[in-house]
Amino acid sequence: MTPTTPNLDLGLIGNCSFGALVDACGRVVWGCVPTFDGDPAFCALLQPHIDGGDWTLELEDFDHAEQHYVSNTAVLRTVLFDRRGGAVELIDFAPRWRQLGRFYRPVMLLRRVRPLAGSPRVRVRLRPLCDWGARVPERTWGSNHLRFLLPGMTWRLTCDAPLRMVRDELPFLLDRDLHFILGPDETLTQPIDVFVRGAEQQTVHYWREWVRSLSIPLEWQDAVIRSAITLKLCQYEDTGAIVAAMTTSIPEAPHTVRNWDYRYCWLRDSAFVVRALNRLGATRTMEEYIRYITNLVAGEDRELQPVYGICFEPTLAEDEVHSLAGYRGMGPVRRGNLAWLQKQHDVYGSVVLASTQLFFDQRLENCGDVAMFQRLEPLGERAFALYDQPDAGLWELRGRAHVHTYSSVMCWAACDRLARIALRFGLQDRVAYWRDRAAIIRERVLREAWNEAHGHFADAFGGERLDASLLLLADLGFIAADDPRFIATVEAIGRDLRRGDALFRYIAADDFGMPETSFTICTFWYIDALAAIGRRDEARGMFERLLTRRNHLGLLSEDLAFDNGEAWGNFPQTYSHVGLIIAAMRLSRPWQDAT
């Protein structure tokens, strides 16, 4: 098999404890252990200076590959074909099913290999690295297993392939099914093939039952289901945290310094994920995330950072890793994210919004109560205190601060939703209190953020520029979709930020120069806003064209190039899949049309 230029034609497999990215030829190229933000044992995607960081099944005389997910699951099937008529099937997945009253979801990757045709010869190359690709881990072996001593855990490969062939990477004729278990250093208590096949069946069953519980739209079901599964896989279930993406340091454009580590929990991004899955009826993610938030703010002074580690770490010191050359050699590779130091005032509204459905959805086992409402009120107080203060904004500007319109509107949303929750419990004094604060913020935003000369809302108080986040004003309930001010803003954004079928976040130079690629969720926001203001046919056409920009497995990164639609930015990006779900829910014909 000939090495190819890295790209984002990748599939995500995982189980809410572990996630890995697999390329179009079935090569595992990214995966961090023991947690999403841990050491990337599989780091080939970012090109380590030493050989390895992957798990490959090399097929002699390789010709081409075909790949797809097993329907409605996170189980990935890859078929490799050689030039002599041979074919090999790879099934990759991380086990997940309900067992003994909890979910079985170890830090484990299972692989089943099966000859389909001909006499294929293969070579297994399992080469994890450690310390961010800086060194080969110590390795030991037994009769049917290899051990890799990684930082934080020992990983064991148990297999029924000839161990010497695997250990020494020797080619051999594939004449029978093979099974591989890469996971915790624990003794297997049943035959390897029985465990792997049983795990596959139970994992497929789990995902199909989960998908059956979704309230999906009539149209674009495959796209919505794949996005929903992807969002689910980005939650670290031990704590409830939701990562923005599985990767670090995939640049937003070729050779740009816009290059960040997204393997952490942004309160804003997570709130978007929760809202999207709630609309599909997948409320467990919300419940787990609220548990994360509750633990995060316990005992604190209610000053919220925009981002935390998935195990509540407040400090995410950012540094550059020199042992990895970067995606296509485009460094630097960053570990950590300085955004934890920023002030982003929209986070208070994000947390309250993510929590609101808990108080109204009677399907939930543990609905929000008055005590939880009282725990949220200090966040509303912070929102009211900060709504007219400068911050870095949702785009995390590092070099300047403004009173950003979106941040102020989210502070309004915190107060508005607290008023609604108080009404739910008949707390009339608190209803009046929070309604008054919401009204004060709203009046100020309408006055300060509206630019009369340009005839549209601006990105900041007293500003002139446009910002794609203004497309959310109607969806948040801040202003009616048929309000002439919102319509004018949507039209201005389409005129100034749109290029073809994609949108910039903004077009002003920032700390790192001018943006070069489209920000995918902004395009979905625009599509949603077009539909809201009555331009539904235009929105549908744009949405369907954007769907063709997904990779061959239906996944999206953060950014798309305007010229050729190439994917850039961290992957898979939760923001992008949130946007897809929200737009599909808005645009789809009703189910009544099918009956």
N, C-alpha and C positions, 0 to 999 in steps of 0.2 A: 504494500500500500504506500503510495507516494504522499508525503506530507503536503498539505495545502495551506494557503494563507488563512489564518484564523478569521472567522466571521461569526456572526451571531445567529447562524442557522443551528440553533441549539435547542435541546429539549430539557425541561426541568423534571426531575424525579425527586421525590421526597416523602416525608411522613410527619411533618410538623415537629420533628426533632433534628432532622438532618436533611440537607438538600444537596443535589449534585446536578451539574450540567453535562449533557452528553451531546457530542457533535453528530453530524449527519451520517457519519460512518460508524457510529456506536462507540466512539472513544470518549471515556470520561475525562473531561478536561478541567473541571472546577468542582471543588467541594471542600468545605471547611469543617474541621473537627476540633473539639467535640460539639461545638455549637456553630450557628450561622456566622457568628463574628469571630470564630476561632482561627487557628492556623490552617491555611489552605494546603492540606495534604495533596490534593489534586490542584495543581496551579499551572498546568500547561497552557491555559488560555492566556496567561500573562508572561509566557516565555521565560522560564527560569534559565539562568546562565549555565546550569549543569543539566545533563540529560535526565528526563523523567517528568514526574508530576502528572502522570496519566495512567489510565487502565485501558489497554488496547487489545483487541483480538485482531491480529493481522492475518489477512487472507492472501495466500500466495496467488500471483497473477490477478490481483484485484481489478475489477472492471468498473463496477458502479454499485450504488446502494439505494435502497428504498426504506422509508421510515414513516411510521405513524404511531399515534397512541392507540392502545386498545380502547375501544369506544367507551366514553364516559368514565375514564379512569386516569390515574397518574402512572400507569404502566406503559412503558415504551417498547415498541417492537421495531427492530432494525433487521433488514435482510441484506446480506452482502453477496454479490455475485462475482465469480471469477470468469476469466476468458475461455475456460474449458467447459463451461456448462455447469460448474459447481455452484452451490448456494448454501448459505449458512444463516440461520435465524438466531438473533440475540433478543432475549427478553430481559429488560432491566427495570428494577423497581426497588423502593424502600418499603418494608412491610408495615402495614397499618391495619389493625382491626380491633374490635372490642373483645376483651378477654378478662374474665374474673372481675367484672365491674369497672374496668378501666381500659384505656387504649394501650395496646402493645405497639410501640413505636421506637424501637432501639436505634442507636446510631449505626445503621446497618444498610448495606447495599447488596442486593441479591441479583445474580446473573444466571440465566439459563441459556445454554448454547445447544443448538440442534442442527445436524446436517439435513438439508432439504433435498439436494440433488448432487449428482456427480460424486467425485472423490476429493473433496476440499482438504487442503493442507493449511493448517493455521499455526500461529504462534501467539501465546498469551504473554503480554508484557504488563505486569502490575508493578508500578514504580512510584509509590507515594514519596513525597519529599517532606521535609520539616523545616521549621524556623524560616518560613516564608521562602521556601525553595532554596535555602542556603546550603542544605546538606542532605545526604542520604541517611535515613534513619537506620539504627541498628536493627539487624534482622536475625531471627532464629527460626528453626524449623523442627517439625516432628514428623510422624509417620504420614499424616494426611493434612498438615497445616503449615502455614508460614505465619510468623509473628513480626509485626512492625512496631517498634517502640517509638511512638509519637509523643510530643509534648501533651500532657493532660490525659492520655489514654494509650493503651496498647490495643492495636487493631489486629485481629486474627483473620486470615483467609483459610477457610476450610473448604476442600473441594474433593471431587471424585475424578478429577483429571490426574494424569501421572504427575506426581509432585515434582520430580526432577525436571520434567519438561517445563513446568511453570516456573520453578525456582531459577533455572538456568536459561529460560527464554528460548527453548529449543523448538523447532518446527515439528509438527506431527500430523498424521492423518486423522482427521475427525471422522470416526466411524460409528459414533454413538452419542447420545445426549450427555452433556456435562453440566454440572451444577456448582456454583461458586457462592460462598457466603463470606462477605467481608464485614466484620462487625466486632463487638466486644470480645475480649479474650475469655470466652466461656466455652465449656465443653458441650458439644452437641449431644442431645439425649435421644436422637432418633436418626435413621438413615438420612444421608444428605439429600438424596433425590426426593424422599418423602417430605422432608421439611420444606424444601424449596417449592415443590409443586403445591403443597398444602398452603404455604404462605402466599403463593401467587393467587390461588383460588380465593382465599379469604380477603386478600387485598383488593382484588377485582370486585368482590361482593361488597366490601365496605364502600368503595368509591361509587359504585352504581346505586347503592341504597342512598348514599348522600346526595347524589345528583337527582334521584327520584323525589327527594324532599324539596327541591328548588321550585320556586314559582317563576318559571322562565317565560319570556315572551314567545309569541307564535313564530315570529320571523328570527332568522339568524341564530337559531338554537345552538348549533355547533360552536359558534364564536363565543356566545355567552357562557356556555358550559365550560369551555376551555379556560376562559378568563376567570370564572368562579373557582375552578379547581386551582388555578395558578395563585389566586389571592389566598385561598385556604392554605396552600403550601408555604406561604410566606409568614405564617404565624408560628412563633416559637411557643409551643403549647405549655411548656413547663412554667412559664411566667405569664403568658398571654400577650407578650410583645409581638408587634408586627413589623418586619423589616421593610424598608423601602425597595430593596432589591437584593438579590443574592450575591452580587459582585461588588468589587471595588475597581476603580481606575480604568473603566472603559470610557474613553474620552467622548465628549459631546460632539466632536468633529475631528477630522484628521489633524494630528499634530497640534492640537490645542492644549493649553494649560487648564482648561475646564475639565477637571479630572478628579473625581471624588470617591470616597468610600461610603457606600449606601447600605452597609450591612447592620444598620442600627434602627431604632424605633423613633421616627419623627411623629410627634403627637398629631400633627396636621395630616400627614399622609395616612396614618392609621385611622383617623376619623373618617377620611374619605373611603377607605376600605370597608370600614364598619357600615357606613351608610349604604354603600353599593350592595354588600351582601345582605343587609337587612331588607333591601327592596326585593331581593330574591327569596327571602324567608329563611336565610341561613343565619340565624340569630346567635348561635353558639359562639361564633367568633366575637361578636359584641360582648357577650357575657364574660368570655375569657379576657378580652381587652380591658373591660372595666375592672376586673380583678387586678390587672397590671397597674392601672391608674390608681386604684385604691391603695395598693401597696406602695406605689411611688410617692404619693403625697402624704402618707401617714407620718405624722410627727414633724412635718416640714412647715415652713412659714407660708406655704402656698405660692411661692415664687416658682414659676415653672420655666424650665429650659425648653427649647424647641425640640431637642433630641436627647435620648438617653440610650445606654446600652440595653441589650435585651434582658439582662439580669439586673436592671435598675442602676447600672453604673452611671454616675453623673459626669465623670471626667472621661472624655474621649480624645486624649491628646493625639494630635495629628503629626505624623512624621513620614518620611519617604523611605521606601524599602529598595535597597540597591541590588538585592539578589535576584530581582525579577526585572526583565527589560521592559515589560509592559505589553499591552495589547498591540500586536503588530510591531513591537519594539517602540511604541509611542509612550514612553514614560512621562513623568514619574509615576511609580506605583505608590499610592498613599494608603496608610493605615491609620484609622482614627479620623475624626472630623471636627474641625474647629467651630462648627456651627453651635456646639454646645455652649459656647461662650456668648452667643448673640442674644439680643433681646428681640423676640418676635411675638408681638402682643396678640396675634390671632390664636395662639395656642389655648388661651382660656376659653374662647368660643368653641374651639375644636373639641376640647374635652367635654364641655357641656352638651354640645350637639351629639357627640358619640354616645352620651349617656341617656339622652332624652327618651328614646324608645323604651328603655327599661321601665319607665313610669306609666306607659300606656299599653304595652303589649301583654295581654292576659294569657298568652300561650307560655310565657316564661315561667320557669320554676321559682326563680327568685326575683320577683319584681322589685323595682325601686320603692323605698318607703320614705317616710318623713325624715328619718335619720340620715339617709343617703342624700336627700335634698339639702339638708342642713350642712352636710359635708361639701356640697357643691357651691353653696352660697359664698364662701370666701373667694372662690374663683371668679364669681360674678363681681365681687367687690374689687378684685384686682383688675378685671376688665374695665370697670367703670373708671377706676383711677388712672388707667393707662390709655384709654381710647384716643386721646388727643396728644399723645406723646410720641416722639420720633422712635422708629425702630428699623430693623434691617429688612423687614417685609418678608413675604413668603418666598421670594426669590433669593433671599439670604445674601443681600449685598454686603460685601465685606468692607467697603471703603467709605460708605456714607449712609446717613440715616434720614428718613423723612417720616411725616405722619401719613402712613400709607392708607389709602382708602380701604383696601381689603382688610387690613388689620382692624381698622375702626369698625367696619361692618361686622366683623366677627366678634368684636367686643359687644356690639349691639345684639348680636345673635345670642350671646351668653345671657344677657339680661332678659331678652325676649323669651327665651326658652325657660328660664327660671320662673318667669311670670306664669307661663303655661303650666309648668309642673305644680306651682303653688295653687293654681286654680283647680288642678286635679284633686288636691287634698282639701280644698275649701279653706285655704289659709288666706283670707281676704286681705289682711294687712300686708302680707308678703306679696300678694298679687299687685296691690297698688304700689308698693315699694319698687318692685322690679319693672313694672310698666312705666313708672315715672322715669327711671333711669334709662330704659330703652328709648323712650320718647326724646329725652335730652340728647342722647347720642345720635339718633336718627335725624333730628332737626339740624344738628351741627354738621353731620356728613352731607346732607342734602345742600346745605349752604356752602360749605367749604370745598367740597370735592367736585361740585359742578362748575365747569368752565363755560361761562356764558359766551365768550368770544368764539370758542371753537364749537360750541353746541354739543358737548358730550361730557360725561364724567371723566375725571382725570385720575391718574394713578396715585396722587397724593393731594393733600390739602393745599390749595393754591397752585396746583400744578397744571401742566399743559399736556403731558405725555399720556399715551394710551398704554394699557396693561391688560393682558388677556384675562386676568383674574376678575376684571369688571364684568365679564360675561356671566359670573355667578350671582350677581345681585338679585336677579329674579328667582333663581333656584333656591336661594337662602331665605326668600320671603321678604327681603328688605324693600323691594319695589315691585310693582306689578309688571308682568311681562308686556302688557299693552300700554304701559306708561310711555309717552312720547320720548321722555329722557332716556329710558332704557333702549328703546328701538333705535334712537339716534346713536347711542353708544355702540350698539352691536354693529350698526352700519359703518360707523367710523372705524371700528376694529377690522371689519372685513376689508375696508378700503386700504388701511395703512399697514396692518400686520399680516394679512393673508398674501401668500404667494402660491398660486395654483390651488392645490387641494390641501394646503398645510399652513400653519400659523407659527409665527414667532411668539415668544412670551412678551417681548418688547423689542424695540429696535434702537434704543438709545445705547450708547457705549456705557459699559460698566467697568468694574475693577479689572477686567481681563480683556477689554476691547469690545468689539461688536459681536453679538451672537451670529452663528453661521448656519445652524440647523433649526428645523422646526421642533417644537416641544409638543409631543404627541397628545398629551391630555388637553392642551390648549385647543388643538384642532377639534377634539371631541366636545369640549365646552362650546366652541363656536357652532358646531353642528346642533347641539342641544338648544342653544339660544336661537338659532335660525328657526327651528321648529316651534319654539315658544312664541316667537313674534309672527308666526303665520307663514313662514317660507318653508313649508314642510317638504315639498317635492325637491327643492334645491338641497335641503338637508339630507334627504334620503339618498340622493345621487352621490353627494359628497361622502356620506357614511359608507356606502357600498364600495366606492373607490378606495377609501382608506383601509377597508378590510383587506383589500388585495395587497397591502403593504406589510401584512403580518408575515412571519416566516412560514416555512412549509408545515410547521406544527401548530400554527395559529397563535404564536407568541409575539410579544412586542417589547422592544427596549424603550428607553426614555425619549430618544430623538430620532428623527428621520431626515436624511439629506433632501434638500428641495429638488435637486436636479435628477437624481436617479433612485430616490427612495431608499437608499441604503440605511440600515439600522446602525445607530450610534448610541452611546450612553449605556449606563448600567442596565443589567438584564437579569430576569425579566422585571420590568418596572411596574410596580403595583399601580402607580398613578395611571399609566396608560390603560391597563385592564379595567380599572375603575371607570375611566372615561368611556370605554367601549360598552360596558354594561349599562351605564346611565343613558347613553345615547340610544342604545337598542331598545331599552324599556320605553323611552319617549316615542320612538319612531315606529315601532312595530304595530301592525294591524292587530286589532283585538282578537282574542281567541274565538269570539262568536262568529268571526268571518270564516272559520274552518268547520263550523258545524251546521 
